């Protein structure tokens, strides 16, 4: 397994955990938005393992500085979000597909925001919607190469990075929109990825799997409508 990302310390910790469990892993620190980064990761993978069978595109976010109503979004805010969430995902998948000479599985992590209105980070939702469309097109174009391409679209997932932000009243507001009564965990998403990478999913391609506890209405959408209603009544 090859673990990649911008920060080296968490990569090394993950590699150490994999090795402690008896696996083989390699850390390749890279910023996936940098020119040539995907090609470097692929080259290091082939050098270490001789082949590439599974590729997971998991990089994506929107920094607080890039949050705002679409009427005010400038070109820099657009480019930063779309470059990370869609452009980098596409070119990483392309680099992986070129190396999958014996077929393989590509898994793109998108978001529930790709299929719902996404006020205040509209360019993020648009980028994720683009990834879902690209996933389906890649599945069609690369199927003859025996490459399966699927996407996983999580709802709100609590991670180490956002755990503090997602605590208290904000977390409860999110939970109130989820029929299963809790927010997601990384394990909830990982389990679906393991399935899509495995032989059990050998005839699954071009699919977007929603993982959101049956939550259909994003809290951000409801919060925005509440904000507009208050502004109208003022």
C-alpha positions as CSV (number, residue, x, y, z in Angstrom):
1,X,0.0,0.0,0.0
2,X,1.1,3.5,-0.8
3,X,-0.1,6.4,1.5
4,X,0.2,9.9,0.1
5,X,-0.7,13.4,1.3
6,X,0.8,16.8,2.0
7,X,1.8,16.2,5.6
8,X,4.5,13.6,6.2
9,X,3.9,12.9,9.9
10,X,0.4,11.3,9.6
11,X,1.6,9.3,6.6
12,X,4.4,7.8,8.5
13,X,2.1,7.0,11.4
14,X,-0.3,5.3,9.1
15,X,2.5,3.3,7.5
16,X,3.8,2.3,10.9
17,X,0.3,1.0,11.9
18,X,0.0,-1.0,8.6
19,X,3.4,-2.6,9.1
20,X,2.7,-3.4,12.7
21,X,-0.4,-5.3,11.5
22,X,1.7,-7.3,9.2
23,X,1.2,-5.3,6.0
24,X,3.5,-3.6,3.6
25,X,3.3,0.1,3.1
26,X,5.2,3.1,1.8
27,X,4.7,6.8,2.5
28,X,5.0,9.2,-0.5
29,X,4.4,12.8,0.6
30,X,3.0,14.8,-2.3
31,X,0.6,17.7,-2.9
32,X,-1.8,16.1,-5.4
33,X,-2.6,19.6,-6.9
34,X,1.1,20.1,-7.9
35,X,2.1,19.4,-11.5
36,X,3.5,15.9,-11.8
37,X,2.5,14.8,-8.3
38,X,0.2,12.0,-9.5
39,X,2.9,10.7,-11.9
40,X,5.4,10.7,-9.1
41,X,3.1,8.7,-6.8
42,X,2.4,6.2,-9.6
43,X,6.1,5.9,-10.4
44,X,7.0,5.3,-6.8
45,X,4.2,2.7,-6.5
46,X,5.5,0.8,-9.6
47,X,9.0,1.0,-8.3
48,X,8.1,-0.5,-4.9
49,X,5.4,-3.0,-5.9
50,X,5.8,-3.6,-9.6
51,X,2.1,-3.0,-10.3
52,X,-0.9,-0.8,-9.5
53,X,-4.3,-2.4,-8.9
54,X,-6.3,0.0,-6.7
55,X,-6.4,3.8,-6.6
56,X,-8.4,5.9,-4.1
57,X,-8.8,9.6,-4.7
58,X,-9.5,10.9,-1.2
59,X,-8.1,14.5,-1.4
60,X,-10.8,17.2,-1.1
61,X,-12.0,20.1,1.0
62,X,-12.9,23.8,0.9
63,X,-10.8,26.1,3.1
64,X,-12.8,28.7,5.3
65,X,-11.3,31.5,3.1
66,X,-13.1,30.0,0.1
67,X,-16.5,29.8,1.7
68,X,-19.1,32.4,0.6
69,X,-22.2,33.0,-1.5
70,X,-21.8,32.4,-5.2
71,X,-22.5,36.0,-6.0
72,X,-19.3,37.0,-4.2
73,X,-17.0,34.1,-5.1
74,X,-13.9,35.3,-7.0
75,X,-11.8,33.4,-9.5
76,X,-9.1,32.5,-6.9
77,X,-11.7,30.9,-4.6
78,X,-13.2,29.0,-7.5
79,X,-9.9,27.7,-8.8
80,X,-8.6,26.6,-5.4
81,X,-11.6,24.5,-4.7
82,X,-12.2,23.1,-8.2
83,X,-8.5,22.4,-8.8
84,X,-8.3,20.3,-5.6
85,X,-11.7,18.5,-5.8
86,X,-12.1,17.9,-9.5
87,X,-9.1,18.7,-11.6
88,X,-6.6,16.9,-9.3
89,X,-9.0,14.0,-9.0
90,X,-9.3,13.6,-12.7
91,X,-5.6,13.7,-13.5
92,X,-4.7,11.4,-10.7
93,X,-7.3,8.9,-12.0
94,X,-5.9,9.3,-15.5
95,X,-2.3,8.6,-14.2
96,X,-3.5,5.6,-12.3
97,X,-5.5,4.2,-15.3
98,X,-2.5,4.5,-17.6
99,X,-0.5,2.3,-15.2
100,X,-3.2,-0.3,-14.7
101,X,-2.0,-2.6,-17.5
102,X,-3.8,-5.6,-16.0
103,X,-7.0,-3.7,-15.0
104,X,-7.9,-2.4,-11.6
105,X,-10.3,-0.4,-9.5
106,X,-10.4,3.4,-9.1
107,X,-12.5,4.9,-6.3
108,X,-13.3,8.6,-6.2
109,X,-14.5,10.0,-2.9
110,X,-17.1,12.7,-3.7
111,X,-19.7,14.1,-1.3
112,X,-23.4,14.3,-0.7
113,X,-22.9,17.9,-1.8
114,X,-22.5,16.7,-5.3
115,X,-26.2,15.9,-5.7
116,X,-27.7,18.5,-3.4
117,X,-27.8,22.3,-3.3
118,X,-24.7,23.5,-1.4
119,X,-25.1,27.1,-0.3
120,X,-21.9,29.0,0.7
121,X,-19.6,26.5,-1.0
122,X,-21.3,26.1,-4.3
123,X,-18.1,25.6,-6.2
124,X,-17.3,22.6,-3.9
125,X,-20.7,21.0,-4.7
126,X,-20.2,21.7,-8.4
127,X,-16.7,20.1,-8.4
128,X,-18.1,17.0,-6.6
129,X,-20.9,16.8,-9.1
130,X,-18.3,17.0,-11.9
131,X,-16.4,14.1,-10.3
132,X,-19.5,12.0,-10.2
133,X,-20.1,12.6,-13.9
134,X,-16.4,11.9,-14.7
135,X,-16.6,8.7,-12.7
136,X,-19.4,7.4,-15.0
137,X,-17.6,8.5,-18.1
138,X,-14.3,7.0,-17.0
139,X,-16.1,3.7,-16.2
140,X,-17.4,3.6,-19.8
141,X,-14.2,4.7,-21.5
142,X,-11.9,2.5,-19.5
143,X,-14.1,-0.6,-19.1
144,X,-12.4,-2.3,-22.1
145,X,-9.2,-2.0,-20.2
146,X,-10.8,-4.0,-17.3
147,X,-10.7,-0.9,-15.1
148,X,-13.7,-0.3,-12.8
149,X,-14.4,3.3,-11.7
150,X,-16.8,4.1,-8.9
151,X,-17.5,6.9,-6.5
152,X,-18.4,7.0,-2.8
153,X,-20.4,10.1,-1.7
154,X,-20.4,10.5,2.1
155,X,-22.5,12.7,4.3
156,X,-20.9,14.4,7.3
157,X,-18.1,12.3,8.6
158,X,-16.2,13.1,11.9
159,X,-12.5,12.9,11.5
160,X,-9.5,13.9,13.7
161,X,-9.2,17.1,11.7
162,X,-12.8,18.3,12.2
163,X,-13.7,16.6,15.5
164,X,-13.5,19.8,17.6
165,X,-15.5,21.8,15.0
166,X,-18.1,19.1,14.8
167,X,-18.8,19.0,18.6
168,X,-21.5,20.5,20.7
169,X,-24.7,22.1,19.3
170,X,-23.4,22.1,15.7
171,X,-23.0,18.3,15.8
172,X,-26.5,17.9,17.2
173,X,-28.0,20.0,14.4
174,X,-26.3,17.7,11.9
175,X,-27.4,14.5,13.8
176,X,-31.0,15.7,13.8
177,X,-31.0,15.4,9.9
178,X,-29.8,11.8,10.0
179,X,-32.4,9.1,10.4
180,X,-29.8,6.7,11.7
181,X,-29.1,9.1,14.5
182,X,-25.4,9.7,14.3
183,X,-22.7,11.2,12.1
184,X,-20.4,9.1,9.9
185,X,-17.0,7.7,10.8
186,X,-14.0,7.0,8.5
187,X,-14.7,3.3,9.0
188,X,-18.2,3.8,7.4
189,X,-16.5,5.1,4.3
190,X,-13.6,2.7,4.3
191,X,-15.9,-0.4,4.4
192,X,-17.5,0.7,1.1
193,X,-14.1,1.3,-0.4
194,X,-12.9,-2.1,0.6
195,X,-15.9,-3.6,-1.1
196,X,-15.4,-1.6,-4.3
197,X,-11.7,-2.6,-4.5
198,X,-12.5,-6.3,-3.9
199,X,-13.3,-9.1,-6.4
200,X,-16.9,-9.2,-4.9
201,X,-17.5,-5.9,-6.8
202,X,-16.1,-7.3,-10.1
203,X,-19.2,-6.2,-12.0
204,X,-19.7,-2.9,-10.2
205,X,-18.6,0.1,-12.2
206,X,-19.9,3.6,-13.0
207,X,-21.7,3.7,-9.7
208,X,-22.0,6.4,-7.0
209,X,-22.7,5.0,-3.6
210,X,-24.3,7.4,-1.1
211,X,-23.1,6.9,2.5
212,X,-25.0,9.3,4.7
213,X,-27.3,7.4,7.2
214,X,-30.3,8.2,5.0
215,X,-29.8,11.9,5.5
216,X,-31.4,13.7,2.5
217,X,-31.4,17.3,3.6
218,X,-28.0,19.0,4.2
219,X,-28.0,21.1,7.4
220,X,-26.1,23.8,5.4
221,X,-29.1,24.1,3.1
222,X,-31.6,24.4,5.9
223,X,-29.3,26.9,7.7
224,X,-29.1,29.0,4.6
225,X,-32.9,29.0,4.1
226,X,-33.3,30.1,7.7
227,X,-30.8,32.9,7.2
228,X,-32.6,34.1,4.1
229,X,-35.9,34.0,5.9
230,X,-34.5,36.1,8.7
231,X,-33.1,38.6,6.3
232,X,-36.5,38.9,4.5
233,X,-38.4,39.5,7.8
234,X,-35.9,42.1,9.0
